[in-house]
Amino acid sequence: MLETEPGDTDADKAKELLAEAGFAPGEYELEFLFKTDDQTSVRLMDLFVKSFEAAGFEATPFPTTSKAIYRIVSDPNSPLNLRQGGWCPDWASGSSWIPPLFGSDGGGASHFAEPAVDAEIERIAELPIDQQPAAWGALDKTIVTDYYPAIVTRYDAVALPTDRGSAAGTPTTGGCPRGRTSTSCGDPRHPLPMAAARLQRVRPHWKRPYPM
């Protein structure tokens, strides 16, 4: 797990960890999306590029649009190794967090799938209700310690009443790397195929647009 608090950064530590993994500065490429029709996303993209490069990564942002981004994020074969998203659980329970984000049937935008985690999810669901909170907490710790499929960058903890009977939501935003320990926690309920997203290269450091 990260030793820094969510929202804090340590570029020197990042370079140190990259070196330990055998990567020289600029050798490990981070590929991620941003929305050209959202000025906040464009400004954040510039900030991400500067921050990632300062930490020793090569940053490759792919331009897309607000309409297309979730289709692309939901495609496990898209050439991305860093995805950004968020999650708002229906209930204040691990069952509203762990299965939809880290179970093979959900997996979030990370497309995370691990049989051992799936088996533990099924086991916990069969426990008496008073034993489930501690079990979900233990599984949560295992996931972020052994697999690390998501990087939590903030926790809003705001009440969001809905019309489905749930009392509140607690949005969390994060991002993650691709593969078995992969990407950010987006909405897994919309596994739409990658459609024709019209993408443009409009800045010099955008190496290439996302492929059609």
C-alpha positions, 0 to 999 in steps of 0.5 A: 500500500502507499505510504502517503495519504490520499492527495499527497505525492512524493515524486522522489519516492516514485522514482525510487520505486521505479528504479527498484522495479528496474525502470530508468526515468521515462521508461515506464509509460502511463497511458490515460484518457482525458476529455477534450470537451471538458476544460477541467479534464484538459487542465487536469491532463496538463497537470497529470503530465507534468506530475507523472513526468516529474515522478519519472514516468512517461505520460501519454494522454489519449484525447476523447470526449465525454460521450465516448470515455466510458465506452473506452474505459469499459473496454478491457482491450483498450490500450490504457494502463491508467483509468480514472473513475469513481464509485458510489455504493448503494449501501454502507456495506462491503457488499456494495463496494467489494463485489462490484469493484473487485469481483470478476462479475464487476471488476470496475474499470480495472477489469480485475479478476482473481479467483481467490477474491471471488471465492472470498466474496462468496464466502463472506456473503454466506456469513451471518450479517454481524460477522460480515463487516470484519470479513469485508474489511479483511478482504479489502486489506488483502486486495489492496496489499496483495493485488493493488488494483486501485489507487484511491485519490480521494473520499468525498463521504457526502450523503446522496439520497436516491430513489432506490431506497438506499440511505446514502452514497459515499463517492470515491475517486481513484485510478489504477494500472492495467492487468491483474492489478489494474486500473481505476474504479469506474462503473462496471454496470455498462460494459459497452463495446468501444464504439466510433469515438472521434478523437483528435490530436490537438497538443504537441505532447499528445503522442497519438489519439486513441485508435478508432 
